[in-house]
């Protein structure tokens, strides 16, 4: 069973134990809003939206209309008892992690992550998008790998994702530093298009 949670609030939603492809909202503890990407207007069903949560029970540090910085979408389902309720049908990810093509099209960071699965020779990496046409890829290679072959193949794939106008540079480094959370940040986007 998969869960959707964050450090500030805890468990926000969970996939049913029967394995359906949606997340049940924890409405007993939280009030959920799905707001448009560029305004505080309610998003439509199935529309990509910002997930905003109000904690119903935290009296010490109440979080009211807390923007989780996550993007997702909702839909309505009808259960076996005929009750209609809202669920999360898609969790897209952190809005700060979005990358953009040369044509300013928003791309999911998972496009890049799935491409990296084919590269066993890369031990650690971090992609930094400085602007629409400038991308830096920091990499820590495993020992005895054909670095030039990896770089040629990966550069070709990156150009297909971002566009041919991309100024793409690969930098070999000794280590990718961890965040305060202990995790390594695989994507750093310095383009903040979603306000």
C-alpha positions as CSV (number, residue, x, y, z in Angstrom):
1,X,0.0,0.0,0.0
2,X,1.5,3.4,-1.0
3,X,1.0,6.5,1.0
4,X,1.3,10.2,0.2
5,X,2.7,12.2,3.2
6,X,5.0,15.0,4.1
7,X,7.1,15.9,7.1
8,X,5.0,18.9,8.2
9,X,1.6,17.2,8.3
10,X,2.1,13.4,8.2
11,X,0.0,10.9,6.2
12,X,-2.3,12.8,3.9
13,X,-3.6,10.1,1.6
14,X,-3.2,6.4,1.0
15,X,-3.8,3.8,-1.7
16,X,-6.5,1.4,-0.8
17,X,-5.3,-2.1,0.3
18,X,-7.2,-3.5,-2.6
19,X,-4.7,-1.8,-5.0
20,X,-6.9,0.7,-6.8
21,X,-4.9,3.4,-8.8
22,X,-5.9,6.4,-6.6
23,X,-5.3,7.8,-3.1
24,X,-7.9,8.1,-0.5
25,X,-7.8,11.5,1.2
26,X,-7.4,11.6,5.0
27,X,-10.4,13.8,5.4
28,X,-10.7,12.9,9.1
29,X,-7.6,14.9,9.9
30,X,-7.3,17.4,7.0
31,X,-9.3,19.6,4.7
32,X,-7.9,19.5,1.1
33,X,-8.1,22.1,-1.7
34,X,-6.8,21.6,-5.2
35,X,-6.0,25.1,-6.6
36,X,-5.0,26.3,-10.1
37,X,-1.3,26.5,-10.8
38,X,-1.3,30.3,-11.2
39,X,-4.1,31.5,-8.9
40,X,-6.0,30.5,-5.8
41,X,-9.1,29.5,-7.8
42,X,-10.3,26.0,-7.4
43,X,-9.0,23.6,-10.0
44,X,-11.3,21.5,-12.2
45,X,-11.5,17.7,-11.8
46,X,-8.5,16.0,-13.5
47,X,-6.7,19.3,-13.9
48,X,-3.1,19.6,-12.7
49,X,-3.3,21.6,-9.4
50,X,-1.5,22.7,-6.3
51,X,-2.3,20.6,-3.2
52,X,-3.3,22.9,-0.3
53,X,-4.1,21.4,3.1
54,X,-5.6,22.7,6.4
55,X,-4.8,20.6,9.5
56,X,-8.0,20.2,11.5
57,X,-6.5,19.2,14.8
58,X,-3.1,20.8,15.3
59,X,-3.6,23.3,18.1
60,X,0.0,24.0,18.8
61,X,1.1,25.0,15.3
62,X,-2.1,25.2,13.2
63,X,-1.4,24.9,9.4
64,X,-4.2,26.7,7.6
65,X,-4.3,26.6,3.8
66,X,-0.7,25.2,3.8
67,X,0.7,24.9,0.2
68,X,2.4,21.6,0.3
69,X,4.5,22.6,-2.9
70,X,3.2,19.4,-4.4
71,X,1.2,19.1,-7.7
72,X,-1.5,16.6,-8.3
73,X,-5.1,16.2,-9.5
74,X,-8.3,14.9,-8.1
75,X,-11.4,13.1,-9.4
76,X,-14.6,11.7,-7.9
77,X,-15.3,8.1,-7.4
78,X,-18.4,6.3,-6.3
79,X,-17.8,3.5,-3.8
80,X,-19.8,0.2,-3.4
81,X,-22.2,1.9,-1.1
82,X,-23.0,4.5,-3.7
83,X,-21.2,7.3,-1.9
84,X,-19.4,9.9,-4.1
85,X,-16.1,11.2,-2.8
86,X,-13.0,13.1,-3.9
87,X,-9.7,11.2,-4.3
88,X,-6.2,12.0,-5.6
89,X,-6.0,10.3,-9.0
90,X,-2.5,11.6,-9.8
91,X,0.5,12.8,-7.7
92,X,2.8,14.7,-10.1
93,X,5.6,15.8,-7.7
94,X,7.2,18.9,-6.2
95,X,6.6,22.0,-8.3
96,X,10.2,23.1,-7.6
97,X,11.5,20.0,-9.4
98,X,9.9,20.8,-12.7
99,X,12.1,21.2,-15.7
100,X,11.3,23.0,-19.0
101,X,12.1,22.5,-22.6
102,X,13.6,25.2,-24.9
103,X,10.0,25.9,-25.9
104,X,9.1,26.6,-22.2
105,X,7.0,23.5,-22.0
106,X,6.8,22.1,-18.4
107,X,8.3,18.6,-18.2
108,X,8.0,16.2,-15.3
109,X,11.3,15.4,-13.6
110,X,10.4,11.7,-13.9
111,X,11.3,11.9,-17.7
112,X,14.9,12.3,-16.7
113,X,14.8,9.8,-13.8
114,X,13.5,7.0,-16.0
115,X,16.2,7.7,-18.5
116,X,18.9,7.3,-15.8
117,X,17.8,3.7,-15.1
118,X,19.7,2.6,-18.1
119,X,23.0,4.0,-16.9
120,X,24.6,1.6,-14.4
121,X,27.9,3.5,-14.8
122,X,26.6,6.5,-13.0
123,X,26.8,6.2,-9.2
124,X,25.4,9.7,-8.3
125,X,24.1,12.6,-10.4
126,X,22.3,15.9,-10.3
127,X,20.8,17.8,-13.1
128,X,20.7,21.6,-12.8
129,X,18.6,23.7,-15.2
130,X,19.9,27.3,-15.1
131,X,17.5,28.6,-17.7
132,X,15.5,27.3,-20.7
133,X,18.7,26.8,-22.8
134,X,21.3,25.9,-20.1
135,X,21.5,22.6,-18.4
136,X,24.4,21.2,-16.3
137,X,24.7,17.6,-15.3
138,X,26.9,16.8,-12.4
139,X,27.9,13.1,-12.2
140,X,29.9,10.7,-10.1
141,X,30.9,7.7,-12.2
142,X,31.5,4.1,-11.0
143,X,35.1,2.9,-11.4
144,X,36.3,1.5,-14.7
145,X,33.4,2.9,-16.8
146,X,33.6,4.2,-20.3
147,X,32.8,7.8,-19.5
148,X,33.0,9.1,-23.0
149,X,30.5,6.5,-24.2
150,X,28.1,7.4,-21.4
151,X,28.4,11.1,-22.0
152,X,27.7,10.8,-25.8
153,X,24.6,8.6,-25.3
154,X,23.3,10.7,-22.4
155,X,23.9,14.0,-24.2
156,X,21.9,12.8,-27.2
157,X,19.0,11.8,-24.9
158,X,19.1,15.1,-23.0
159,X,18.8,17.0,-26.3
160,X,15.7,15.0,-27.2
161,X,14.1,16.0,-23.9
162,X,15.1,19.6,-23.7
163,X,15.5,20.6,-27.4
164,X,18.4,21.1,-29.8
165,X,19.0,24.7,-28.6
166,X,20.2,23.4,-25.2
167,X,23.6,24.3,-23.9
168,X,24.3,21.0,-22.1
169,X,27.4,20.4,-20.1
170,X,28.5,17.4,-18.1
171,X,30.7,18.0,-15.0
172,X,32.4,15.1,-13.3
173,X,32.5,15.6,-9.5
174,X,33.7,13.6,-6.5
175,X,30.4,13.7,-4.6
176,X,26.8,15.1,-4.8
177,X,26.1,16.7,-1.4
178,X,23.1,15.6,0.6
179,X,20.3,17.9,1.7
180,X,19.5,18.6,5.4
181,X,17.0,15.8,5.1
182,X,19.8,13.3,4.2
183,X,18.5,12.9,0.6
184,X,20.3,13.9,-2.6
185,X,18.5,16.2,-4.8
186,X,18.5,14.8,-8.4
187,X,16.9,17.8,-10.0
188,X,17.6,21.5,-9.3
189,X,15.5,23.8,-11.4
190,X,16.4,27.5,-11.2
191,X,13.3,28.4,-13.3
192,X,10.4,29.1,-11.0
193,X,7.5,29.4,-13.5
194,X,4.8,28.3,-11.1
195,X,4.1,31.0,-8.5
